[in-house]
């Protein structure tokens, strides 16, 4: 396409096979956007394109919807991002609606033949390591190969102190569980790889689990913790000998355990009750989660 569409908080630059999203660094720009800087999204990573009125009067939104499993950031977020912090939404003044409609049509025509299917591998790059952030009970850092937890004496439980500071090579991990710090019970948990290669999910309460850091007011903020979670998830997929950067044929997205699905639906309900997701978004995401059972 070779064109540029400038919106509020971001600019989309259209190429022949991808769109480069450049995020602004203004005071009103969501902090997650500022941390991401820019992201290149291949058209094959998209499932659909929508154009709708914005939540603010006098705006329209061009929304590119990624295919499930195509973007480690979206996969780690698991539907918990606020609408305003969705990096796939381009907010524009209403007077640009005709121009936005043109680009929406161009994007739809560029979608790949597998747009309606789950991606069999990550198609969008995760934020690059090294990354780090402070949680309520410890500091998390990731150098691209190893995740490290360093406990704070002011917040860590006695069980975590007894276990000591932790290091987790990516090769020993099977998944990452990120629960937004904007809701109660927010945390980042590393799920170890079991003998069968699947995640070990019975790791006990988050405040006692040495493979989990707990978020709290002012700690583990979305723009700090989510990019790290996405980078670890991408590294896990890349190091998985069964996947080798690709999921096994027919495997698609990793099927979650029923207990994990129930927990994700519970958190989704909290977001819905607090007004962070709409009725339509809640219904669609709940249906998606139930389909994973």
Secondary structure, DSSP 8 states (H G I E B T S, - for coil): ---EEE-BSEEEEE-SSEEEEEE---TTS-HHHHHH-EEEEEGGGEEEEEEEE-SSTTEEEEEEEE-TTSBHHHHHHTT-S-GGG-TTEEEEEGGGHHHHHHHHHHHHHH--TTTTS--SS--B----S-EEEE-SSEEEEE-SSEEEEEE-TTT--HHHHHH-SEEEEGGGEEEEEEE-TTSTT-EEEEEEB-TTSSB------TTT-TTEEE-BTTBS-HHHHHHHHHHHHHHHHHH-TTTTTS--TTT-S----HHHHHHHHHHHHHHHHTTSS-HHHHHHHHHHHHHT-
